[in-house]
């Protein structure tokens, strides 16, 4: 079974530039998450999709971050314009509800963004 | 979702059992306890989950106290590859939201 695919793996941009990250979840997974992980901290949920609808984007800085999930499959996360504090690893995950109360989220390798 | 409290770091000797505690004193009756771990430079990985009974799988065991206010993740024979940050998460089944805290950094010592 293929895992969650993310690209690019690394990105270096200057502040005020824009950047986009792409995620392809595991086939059949209805829920897709984007997380921001700053060095030394736990992952912070930015946005959660259920199919192509947004379930939770309460921690997404909407003045500069945007995300979409077209046709309920692939997703893109965009930052425009980037700030120095956006330097982090951006993780995409997908999940499916299983039996016995289990919902297992599968994570991609992440995109390491450096803003200079 | 209920808040969890974990020690920031722990050490364990290779080959010994690693016992990672988690406090979730405000847990509700319909909330499950989940454990994930994150090895350096990788995304988090699911380990185990439980509601009120103890659980065991090929990776670990989960012991939940009778009042469900705390739990312990047990890695029975720790190896160097178990060095990672371990996250204890409480979530309502049916609510797919997954909220991470700061976790416990476990270091396995040769």
Interface residues (C-beta under 8 A of the other chain):
Chain A: X4 X31 X33 X35 X41 X42 X43 X44 X45 X48 X50 X55 X56 X91 X93 X95 X97 X101 X102 X103 X104 X105 X106 X107 X108 X109 X110
Chain B: X32 X36 X38 X42 X43 X44 X45 X46 X49 X51 X85 X87 X91 X93 X94 X96 X97 X98 X99 X100 X101 X102 X103
